[in-house]
Amino acid sequence: MGILQGLGESKIASMVESKDFRKGIIQLEWHHKKNLMKIEDLKNKMRIINMMKVTRQIQSVSNSCHLLYYMLAECSLKHSLLERLMIPFK
């Protein structure tokens, strides 16, 4: 009885290992398919963006926003530098 029980447990352990391996393969395949779909989605988005016509007015607004962003960043930097310089006088 002990030999049969040992062989049975060995067989079950082997079957569980095989099941887990197959499950891992299936999960990897699923992640691979998901990533391929993400790539395809990003390619479609890139195609749509490339086909968009950007008018001069849109370019002007975009450039103005970038300029405003950089000006605000520069002001913030100057403000923090000024605050650091003023600390010893408080």
BALOBA-1460 file (C-alpha; in Angstrom, 3 decimals):
// residues 90
<rec num="1" residu="m" x="0.000" y="0.000" z="0.000"/>
<rec num="2" residu="g" x="2.837" y="2.407" z="0.787"/>
<rec num="3" residu="i" x="4.448" y="2.010" z="-2.654"/>
<rec num="4" residu="l" x="1.162" y="2.598" z="-4.470"/>
<rec num="5" residu="q" x="0.349" y="5.597" z="-2.337"/>
<rec num="6" residu="g" x="3.817" y="7.067" z="-2.993"/>
<rec num="7" residu="l" x="3.446" y="6.530" z="-6.742"/>
<rec num="8" residu="g" x="-0.032" y="8.076" z="-6.647"/>
<rec num="9" residu="e" x="1.224" y="11.156" z="-4.801"/>
<rec num="10" residu="s" x="4.115" y="11.423" z="-7.255"/>
<rec num="11" residu="k" x="1.683" y="11.202" z="-10.172"/>
<rec num="12" residu="i" x="-0.569" y="13.887" z="-8.640"/>
<rec num="13" residu="a" x="2.420" y="16.166" z="-8.014"/>
<rec num="14" residu="s" x="3.482" y="15.706" z="-11.634"/>
<rec num="15" residu="m" x="-0.032" y="16.477" z="-12.867"/>
<rec num="16" residu="v" x="-0.231" y="19.631" z="-10.709"/>
<rec num="17" residu="e" x="3.166" y="20.774" z="-12.018"/>
<rec num="18" residu="s" x="2.017" y="20.175" z="-15.601"/>
<rec num="19" residu="k" x="-1.237" y="22.079" z="-14.940"/>
<rec num="20" residu="d" x="0.633" y="25.042" z="-13.427"/>
<rec num="21" residu="f" x="3.059" y="25.089" z="-16.354"/>
<rec num="22" residu="r" x="0.213" y="25.125" z="-18.899"/>
<rec num="23" residu="k" x="-1.554" y="27.832" z="-16.891"/>
<rec num="24" residu="g" x="1.622" y="29.937" z="-16.976"/>
<rec num="25" residu="i" x="1.929" y="29.480" z="-20.740"/>
<rec num="26" residu="i" x="-1.695" y="30.503" z="-21.234"/>
<rec num="27" residu="q" x="-1.159" y="33.619" z="-19.088"/>
<rec num="28" residu="l" x="1.965" y="34.562" z="-21.054"/>
<rec num="29" residu="e" x="0.096" y="34.131" z="-24.335"/>
<rec num="30" residu="w" x="-2.748" y="36.288" z="-23.011"/>
<rec num="31" residu="h" x="-0.319" y="39.067" z="-21.979"/>
<rec num="32" residu="h" x="1.385" y="38.827" z="-25.365"/>
<rec num="33" residu="k" x="-1.947" y="39.185" z="-27.208"/>
<rec num="34" residu="k" x="-2.923" y="42.090" z="-24.937"/>
<rec num="35" residu="n" x="0.368" y="43.868" z="-25.670"/>
<rec num="36" residu="l" x="-0.041" y="43.283" z="-29.418"/>
<rec num="37" residu="m" x="-3.493" y="44.857" z="-29.212"/>
<rec num="38" residu="k" x="-2.055" y="47.844" z="-27.311"/>
<rec num="39" residu="i" x="0.601" y="48.268" z="-30.001"/>
<rec num="40" residu="e" x="-2.054" y="48.157" z="-32.713"/>
<rec num="41" residu="d" x="-4.164" y="50.700" z="-30.819"/>
<rec num="42" residu="l" x="-1.186" y="53.047" z="-30.448"/>
<rec num="43" residu="k" x="-0.385" y="52.682" z="-34.154"/>
<rec num="44" residu="n" x="-3.976" y="53.638" z="-34.991"/>
<rec num="45" residu="k" x="-3.796" y="56.658" z="-32.679"/>
<rec num="46" residu="m" x="-0.488" y="57.694" z="-34.242"/>
<rec num="47" residu="r" x="-2.006" y="57.331" z="-37.730"/>
<rec num="48" residu="i" x="-4.945" y="59.551" z="-36.717"/>
<rec num="49" residu="i" x="-2.614" y="62.180" z="-35.244"/>
<rec num="50" residu="n" x="-0.414" y="62.147" z="-38.353"/>
<rec num="51" residu="m" x="-3.470" y="62.638" z="-40.583"/>
<rec num="52" residu="m" x="-4.679" y="65.646" z="-38.572"/>
<rec num="53" residu="k" x="-4.174" y="68.970" z="-40.238"/>
<rec num="54" residu="v" x="-2.794" y="71.592" z="-37.902"/>
<rec num="55" residu="t" x="-3.797" y="75.083" z="-38.943"/>
<rec num="56" residu="r" x="-1.635" y="78.120" z="-38.342"/>
<rec num="57" residu="q" x="-4.077" y="79.273" z="-35.691"/>
<rec num="58" residu="i" x="-3.694" y="75.990" z="-33.774"/>
<rec num="59" residu="q" x="0.100" y="76.225" z="-34.149"/>
<rec num="60" residu="s" x="-0.013" y="79.783" z="-32.832"/>
<rec num="61" residu="v" x="-2.071" y="78.777" z="-29.788"/>
<rec num="62" residu="s" x="0.210" y="75.806" z="-29.166"/>
<rec num="63" residu="n" x="3.327" y="77.972" z="-29.380"/>
<rec num="64" residu="s" x="1.735" y="80.561" z="-27.081"/>
<rec num="65" residu="c" x="0.940" y="77.881" z="-24.518"/>
<rec num="66" residu="h" x="4.514" y="76.591" z="-24.622"/>
<rec num="67" residu="l" x="5.856" y="80.122" z="-24.239"/>
<rec num="68" residu="l" x="3.514" y="80.807" z="-21.323"/>
<rec num="69" residu="y" x="4.552" y="77.547" z="-19.653"/>
<rec num="70" residu="y" x="8.243" y="78.408" z="-19.910"/>
<rec num="71" residu="m" x="7.626" y="81.947" z="-18.644"/>
<rec num="72" residu="l" x="5.711" y="80.611" z="-15.626"/>
<rec num="73" residu="a" x="8.455" y="78.083" z="-14.923"/>
<rec num="74" residu="e" x="11.087" y="80.821" z="-15.087"/>
<rec num="75" residu="c" x="9.053" y="83.083" z="-12.754"/>
<rec num="76" residu="s" x="8.596" y="80.224" z="-10.317"/>
<rec num="77" residu="l" x="12.323" y="79.514" z="-10.359"/>
<rec num="78" residu="k" x="13.141" y="83.192" z="-9.764"/>
<rec num="79" residu="h" x="10.564" y="83.369" z="-6.965"/>
<rec num="80" residu="s" x="12.003" y="80.347" z="-5.155"/>
<rec num="81" residu="l" x="15.534" y="81.709" z="-5.571"/>
<rec num="82" residu="l" x="14.421" y="85.055" z="-4.161"/>
<rec num="83" residu="e" x="12.781" y="83.322" z="-1.195"/>
<rec num="84" residu="r" x="15.997" y="81.427" z="-0.465"/>
<rec num="85" residu="l" x="17.969" y="84.649" z="-0.567"/>
<rec num="86" residu="m" x="15.532" y="86.365" z="1.807"/>
<rec num="87" residu="i" x="15.660" y="83.632" z="4.506"/>
<rec num="88" residu="p" x="18.729" y="85.059" z="6.325"/>
<rec num="89" residu="f" x="16.984" y="88.452" z="6.681"/>
<rec num="90" residu="k" x="13.897" y="87.099" z="8.452"/>
